[in-house]
Amino acid sequence: MSERFTLAIDAMGGDRAPEIVLRGLELAAERHPGARFLLVGDEPRLRPMLAGLRRAAAACTIRHAPDVIGNDLKPTAALRMRGASMRVAIDAVAAGEAEGVVSAGNTGALLALAKVVVKTLPGIDRPAMAAIGPSARGDVVMLDLGANVTCDARNLVEFAVMGDVFARAVLGLPSPSIGLLNVGAEELKGDDRVREAAEVLRASPLAAQFRGFVEGHDLTAGTTDVIVTDGFTGNVALKTAEGALKLVGDLLRMVFRSSLAARLAYLLARPALERLREWLDPRRYNGAVMLGLNGVVVKSHGGTDAEGFAHAVDVAMDMVIHRFNDRIREGLAALIAAGALPGRRLAAAQ
């Protein structure tokens, strides 16, 4: 990194916080020696634990926050908890003390707080949640994954812009291909909003990257680098994929334990299975990003381990280093200049 920056870390969010969070920061500090973290949480609990982690201790400044937003707390109630670790960490981003925040806490509360405190970028109607997943042709970006249950054509076009920038920043792709998730690949398939979004993208500066409609099987086929959809469909697709991966793993274990011959076959297949396990390791894909906000906001899976949390920190760092929000502004400006964005808030974007 050519310049130092600070990430705010919600130390108390997640199933096994703060232990996993601190161990994850120890790994992240080793990977990124210049990183600085504003560690937010229960200081009397955090300080003795941090003392045993040399790299993390050198990189962290602790800010006391006595309260914790529980996983079952409603977003409206979370908005009132000004002393909670998640809120104090997000406040640091809004105040310019940190360039981004990473939390493994309550997803709904994090999104609500980010929208109210950090706010959306000018010209962005709604933020979207994006994440990376595996496919037959490499990693794939998908958004929205649940932030917006319903979307209109403009939202989908904005998601395409944000997904393009995300794939460039995190996956390092110079010109990522983009697809709109639909019930069929034919141009006449889908509802009005999806067809309108497709027409806009075909006439926009992203036209060369837009591949049209993709279907459910294209998520794992890797047909496009970026898949755009509404939050309802995206969340269902994400949870289905997670369940399918778990089912495959459970079935493989059942098969290889079913007989002596199967156990012997496992010994022969073990090197290949280890490679498969590493490829599909959910820790590699930990770190969903809330795009379209006036700061970097990354949601780590609540049940991840230290390696997974460190990966979420890596994602946040990539977003800051590659000037993610500036590039979203540039992408929106190009669409507006081309007269490509439909509907609302063009004046705000300008």
C-alpha positions in Angstrom: 0.0 0.0 0.0 1.3 3.4 -1.0 -0.6 5.2 1.8 -1.9 4.2 5.2 -5.6 4.2 6.0 -7.8 3.1 8.9 -10.6 0.5 9.0 -13.1 0.5 11.8 -13.7 -3.0 13.2 -16.8 -4.0 15.1 -15.0 -6.2 17.7 -18.2 -7.5 19.3 -20.2 -8.6 16.2 -20.4 -12.3 15.3 -21.1 -15.7 16.9 -17.6 -16.0 18.5 -16.6 -12.4 19.0 -14.4 -10.9 20.0 -11.9 -13.8 20.0 -12.3 -14.6 16.3 -12.3 -11.0 15.3 -9.0 -10.4 17.1 -7.4 -13.5 15.7 -8.5 -12.4 12.2 -6.9 -9.0 12.7 -3.7 -10.7 13.7 -3.7 -12.5 10.3 -4.7 -9.3 8.5 -2.0 -7.3 10.1 0.6 -9.9 9.0 -0.7 -9.7 5.4 -0.9 -5.8 5.4 1.9 -4.4 7.6 0.8 -0.8 6.9 -2.8 -1.3 8.0 -4.4 0.5 10.9 -7.5 -0.6 12.7 -9.9 1.3 15.0 -11.0 -1.6 17.2 -14.5 -0.8 18.7 -15.9 -2.7 21.6 -15.7 -3.5 25.3 -12.2 -2.1 26.2 -11.7 -4.0 29.5 -12.4 -7.2 27.7 -10.5 -6.4 24.5 -7.2 -5.0 25.9 -5.9 -8.1 27.7 -6.9 -10.3 24.7 -5.2 -8.0 22.3 -2.0 -8.0 24.4 -1.3 -11.6 23.4 -1.5 -10.8 19.6 1.6 -8.9 18.7 0.8 -7.7 15.2 -2.8 -6.9 15.9 -1.8 -5.0 19.0 0.6 -2.8 17.1 -2.0 -2.1 14.4 -5.0 -1.4 16.6 -6.4 1.6 18.6 -9.2 0.6 20.9 -12.3 2.7 21.2 -14.7 1.7 24.1 -18.3 0.9 23.2 -20.2 -0.8 26.1 -23.2 -2.2 24.2 -23.6 -5.0 21.6 -26.3 -5.3 18.9 -27.6 -8.8 19.1 -28.4 -10.9 16.1 -32.1 -10.9 16.9 -32.4 -7.2 17.4 -34.6 -5.4 14.9 -32.9 -2.7 12.8 -35.3 0.0 14.2 -34.1 -0.8 17.7 -30.5 -1.0 16.6 -30.7 2.6 15.3 -31.3 3.8 18.9 -28.3 2.0 20.4 -25.7 4.8 20.0 -23.3 3.2 22.4 -23.2 -0.2 20.5 -19.9 -1.3 18.9 -21.4 -1.5 15.5 -22.9 2.0 15.7 -19.6 3.6 17.0 -17.6 1.9 14.3 -20.0 3.2 11.6 -20.0 6.7 13.2 -16.2 6.6 12.7 -16.6 6.1 9.0 -19.2 8.9 8.7 -16.9 11.3 10.7 -14.0 10.5 8.3 -11.9 8.8 11.0 -11.9 5.5 9.1 -12.3 4.7 5.4 -14.4 1.6 6.0 -16.0 -0.7 8.5 -16.0 -4.5 8.9 -18.6 -6.2 11.1 -19.7 -9.8 11.6 -22.8 -8.7 13.4 -26.5 -8.3 12.7 -26.9 -7.9 8.9 -30.1 -6.0 9.0 -28.8 -3.6 11.7 -25.6 -3.0 9.7 -27.5 -2.1 6.6 -29.9 0.1 8.4 -27.2 1.9 10.3 -25.0 2.3 7.1 -27.9 3.8 5.2 -28.9 6.3 7.9 -25.4 7.2 9.2 -23.0 6.8 6.2 -25.8 7.5 3.6 -25.8 6.6 -0.1 -23.6 8.1 -2.8 -25.1 10.9 -4.8 -27.1 9.4 -7.7 -27.5 6.0 -6.1 -31.1 5.2 -5.3 -30.4 2.2 -3.1 -27.3 0.4 -1.8 -26.9 -3.2 -2.8 -25.2 -6.2 -1.1 -22.6 -8.0 -3.3 -20.4 -11.0 -2.7 -18.1 -13.3 -4.6 -18.8 -17.0 -5.3 -17.2 -19.9 -7.1 -18.0 -21.0 -10.7 -16.7 -23.4 -13.3 -14.7 -20.5 -14.9 -13.5 -18.7 -11.8 -15.0 -16.3 -9.3 -18.3 -14.5 -9.9 -19.8 -11.4 -8.4 -23.5 -11.4 -7.6 -25.7 -8.5 -6.4 -28.1 -7.7 -4.8 -28.1 -10.4 -2.2 -30.9 -9.2 0.0 -30.7 -5.4 0.7 -33.6 -4.7 -1.7 -36.5 -7.1 -1.9 -38.0 -5.2 -4.8 -36.2 -3.2 -7.5 -37.0 -1.1 -10.6 -35.1 -0.8 -13.8 -32.9 2.1 -12.6 -31.9 0.1 -9.5 -30.8 -2.8 -11.7 -28.7 -0.5 -13.9 -27.1 1.0 -10.8 -26.3 -2.5 -9.6 -24.6 -3.3 -12.9 -22.4 -0.2 -12.5 -21.5 -1.1 -9.0 -20.9 -4.8 -9.9 -18.6 -3.8 -12.7 -16.5 -1.6 -10.4 -16.5 -4.3 -7.7 -15.3 -7.0 -10.1 -12.5 -4.7 -11.4 -11.4 -3.8 -7.8 -11.6 -7.1 -6.1 -11.2 -9.7 -8.9 -8.8 -7.6 -10.9 -10.8 -8.0 -14.1 -10.1 -5.3 -16.7 -13.5 -5.6 -18.4 -15.9 -7.9 -16.5 -18.8 -9.3 -18.4 -22.3 -8.6 -17.0 -25.5 -10.5 -17.1 -29.1 -9.9 -15.8 -30.6 -12.8 -14.0 -33.9 -13.8 -15.7 -36.2 -16.7 -16.2 -34.8 -17.3 -19.7 -32.1 -16.0 -22.0 -34.5 -14.8 -24.7 -35.0 -11.1 -25.1 -38.8 -11.3 -24.5 -38.5 -13.2 -21.2 -39.0 -11.6 -17.8 -41.0 -8.7 -16.5 -40.9 -5.0 -17.7 -38.3 -3.8 -15.2 -35.8 -6.5 -16.3 -36.4 -5.9 -20.0 -36.1 -2.1 -19.5 -32.8 -2.5 -17.6 -31.5 -4.7 -20.4 -32.4 -2.0 -23.0 -30.7 0.7 -21.0 -27.5 -1.4 -20.6 -27.4 -2.2 -24.3 -27.4 1.5 -25.0 -25.0 2.5 -22.3 -21.2 2.7 -22.0 -21.4 -0.8 -20.5 -22.9 -2.2 -23.7 -19.7 -4.0 -24.8 -19.6 -5.9 -21.4 -23.3 -6.6 -21.2 -24.1 -10.2 -22.3 -27.9 -10.0 -21.9 -30.0 -12.3 -19.8 -28.6 -15.3 -17.8 -30.4 -18.1 -16.0 -30.0 -19.8 -12.7 -27.5 -22.4 -14.0 -25.3 -19.6 -15.2 -24.4 -18.7 -11.6 -22.2 -21.8 -11.3 -21.3 -22.1 -15.0 -19.5 -18.7 -14.9 -21.2 -17.5 -18.0 -20.6 -13.9 -16.9 -18.3 -12.3 -14.3 -21.1 -10.2 -12.8 -24.7 -11.3 -12.2 -27.3 -8.6 -11.4 -30.7 -9.3 -9.9 -33.1 -8.0 -7.2 -32.5 -8.7 -3.5 -35.3 -11.2 -3.2 -34.0 -13.4 -6.0 -30.4 -12.9 -5.1 -30.9 -14.0 -1.5 -32.8 -17.1 -2.5 -30.1 -18.0 -5.0 -27.4 -17.5 -2.4 -29.1 -19.6 0.2 -29.9 -22.3 -2.3 -26.2 -22.4 -3.4 -25.0 -22.6 0.2 -27.5 -25.4 0.9 -26.4 -27.3 -2.3 -22.7 -27.1 -1.3 -23.5 -28.4 2.2 -25.6 -31.2 0.7 -22.8 -32.3 -1.6 -20.3 -32.3 1.3 -22.6 -34.3 3.5 -23.3 -36.8 0.7 -19.6 -37.2 -0.1 -18.9 -38.0 3.6 -21.7 -40.5 3.6 -20.4 -42.3 0.5 -16.8 -42.5 1.7 -17.9 -43.9 5.1 -20.3 -46.4 3.6 -17.9 -49.4 3.3 -14.3 -50.5 3.6 -13.9 -50.2 -0.2 -15.2 -46.6 -0.1 -12.7 -45.7 2.7 -9.9 -47.1 0.6 -11.2 -45.1 -2.4 -11.2 -42.0 -0.2 -7.5 -42.5 0.5 -6.8 -42.5 -3.2 -9.0 -39.5 -3.9 -8.0 -37.5 -0.9 -5.5 -35.2 -2.7 -8.1 -34.2 -5.3 -10.8 -33.8 -2.6 -8.5 -31.5 -0.7 -8.0 -29.3 -3.7 -11.8 -29.3 -4.2 -12.3 -28.4 -0.5 -9.8 -25.5 -0.8 -11.5 -24.2 -4.0 -15.0 -24.3 -2.4 -13.9 -23.1 1.1 -16.5 -20.5 2.2 -13.8 -18.6 4.0 -12.4 -17.6 0.6 -15.7 -15.9 -0.2 -16.4 -14.3 3.1 -17.1 -10.6 3.1 -20.3 -9.3 1.5 -20.0 -5.6 0.5 -22.7 -3.0 0.9 -22.2 -1.0 -2.3 -23.4 2.5 -3.1 -22.6 4.0 0.3 -20.4 7.0 1.3 -17.8 4.7 2.7 -16.8 1.0 2.6 -19.0 -1.3 4.6 -18.2 -5.0 4.6 -20.3 -7.7 6.3 -18.5 -10.8 7.5 -20.4 -14.0 8.0 -21.3 -14.3 11.7 -20.1 -17.9 12.1 -16.8 -17.5 10.3 -13.4 -18.3 11.8 -10.2 -16.1 12.0 -9.2 -16.9 8.4 -12.6 -15.9 7.1 -12.7 -12.7 9.1 -9.3 -11.8 7.8 -10.6 -12.3 4.3 -13.4 -9.9 4.9 -10.8 -7.4 6.0 -8.9 -8.1 2.8 -12.0 -7.2 0.8 -12.4 -3.9 2.6 -8.8 -3.0 2.0 -9.2 -3.8 -1.7 -12.2 -1.5 -1.9 -10.3 1.4 -0.3 -7.0 0.9 -2.2 -8.8 0.8 -5.5 -10.9 3.9 -4.8 -14.1 2.0 -5.2 -16.5 4.8 -4.5 -14.7 7.2 -6.7 -15.0 4.7 -9.6 -18.7 4.2 -8.9 -19.1 8.0 -9.3 -17.2 7.9 -12.5 -19.3 5.1 -13.8 -22.5 6.8 -13.0 -21.3 10.1 -14.5 -20.6 8.2 -17.8 -24.1 6.8 -17.9 -25.6 10.2 -17.1 -23.5 11.9 -19.8 -24.7 9.2 -22.3 -28.3 9.8 -21.2 -28.5 6.1 -20.3 -30.0 6.2 -16.7 -33.8 5.9 -16.6 -36.0 7.6 -14.1 -35.2 9.4 -10.9 -32.5 11.5 -9.2 -30.4 12.5 -12.2 -30.1 16.0 -10.8 -28.7 14.6 -7.5 -26.1 12.6 -9.4 -25.0 15.7 -11.3 
